[in-house]
């Protein structure tokens, strides 16, 4: 996530890991919170979406299955 989002990501934390019913054997469902912080200004929606798109693509590139929100 950090490599895709760069310095714009202030902090990432995992707040839930689930294995069980509804999750394929050998897989985990991981829920994360990501905190973004602009260095020079308050961001507008387009800037936030651009970082999120990069992060989501980075996760997909390493094989993660990203669930729609």
C-alpha positions as CSV (number, residue, x, y, z in Angstrom):
1,X,0.0,0.0,0.0
2,X,2.8,2.4,0.9
3,X,4.7,1.7,-2.3
4,X,1.5,2.6,-4.4
5,X,0.3,5.5,-2.2
6,X,3.8,6.9,-1.4
7,X,4.3,9.7,1.1
8,X,0.6,10.6,1.0
9,X,-0.2,7.6,3.3
10,X,0.4,8.7,6.9
11,X,-0.7,5.4,8.5
12,X,-2.1,2.0,7.8
13,X,-3.7,-0.3,10.3
14,X,-5.3,-3.8,10.2
15,X,-8.4,-3.9,12.3
16,X,-9.9,-7.3,11.4
17,X,-8.7,-10.6,10.0
18,X,-11.3,-13.3,9.3
19,X,-11.0,-16.9,8.1
20,X,-14.0,-19.1,8.0
21,X,-17.5,-19.4,6.4
22,X,-17.7,-17.5,3.1
23,X,-13.8,-17.3,2.7
24,X,-12.1,-19.9,0.5
25,X,-9.8,-22.3,2.3
26,X,-6.3,-20.9,2.6
27,X,-7.5,-17.3,2.2
28,X,-8.1,-14.5,4.7
29,X,-10.3,-11.5,4.7
30,X,-8.3,-8.5,5.9
31,X,-9.9,-5.2,6.8
32,X,-7.6,-2.1,6.9
33,X,-7.8,1.5,7.6
34,X,-5.6,3.9,5.7
35,X,-5.0,7.5,6.8
36,X,-4.0,10.0,4.1
37,X,-2.3,13.3,4.8
38,X,-1.5,16.0,2.4
39,X,1.7,17.9,3.1
40,X,0.8,21.3,1.8
41,X,-3.0,21.7,1.7
42,X,-6.3,20.1,2.4
43,X,-7.2,17.7,-0.4
44,X,-10.2,17.7,-2.7
45,X,-12.1,14.5,-3.5
46,X,-10.3,14.1,-6.8
47,X,-6.9,13.9,-5.1
48,X,-8.1,11.4,-2.6
49,X,-9.6,9.2,-5.3
50,X,-6.4,9.3,-7.3
51,X,-4.4,8.0,-4.3
52,X,-7.0,5.4,-3.5
53,X,-7.1,4.2,-7.2
54,X,-3.3,3.7,-7.1
55,X,-3.5,1.8,-3.8
56,X,-6.3,-0.4,-5.0
57,X,-4.4,-1.2,-8.2
58,X,-1.3,-2.0,-6.2
59,X,-3.2,-4.5,-4.1
60,X,-4.6,-6.1,-7.2
61,X,-1.1,-6.3,-8.7
62,X,0.1,-8.4,-5.8
63,X,-2.9,-10.8,-6.1
64,X,-5.3,-9.4,-3.6
65,X,-9.0,-9.7,-4.4
66,X,-10.4,-6.3,-3.6
67,X,-14.1,-6.3,-2.6
68,X,-16.2,-3.4,-3.9
69,X,-17.2,-0.9,-1.2
